[in-house]
Amino acid sequence: MAEFVSGMIGAAYFIVGLFFLRFWRNTGDRLFAFFAAAFWILALQRVILAFIDTTVENVAYVYLVRLVAFSLILIAIIDKNREVKSGRRD
């Protein structure tokens, strides 16, 4: 059951990434491109978790993938706020 839920969450992450990709194509705003990439990375992390044995304690490295995704979201937000402060608008 846990693998099924993990797969559903991974599929949802992928679909959300597709929505952000569509928003990026419509607006050209980099924020949406960053968010799409971050959600696809989160989907990849869920796929990795589905295929490894999570009972072993040395799988913490898999969560570094999640750290990369959240860092990408943080970078996107900082990038967007820097544009507004400098007067540039895309």
Number of C-alpha atoms within 10 A of each C-alpha: 6 8 13 10 12 18 17 15 16 24 18 16 21 21 16 17 24 18 15 21 20 15 17 18 13 10 12 13 14 18 19 22 19 23 26 27 19 27 25 22 23 26 27 18 19 24 18 16 18 17 9 11 11 11 7 8 7 9 13 10 9 14 15 12 19 19 15 14 23 17 13 19 20 15 15 19 15 12 14 17 11 12 12 11 9 8 7 9 9 9
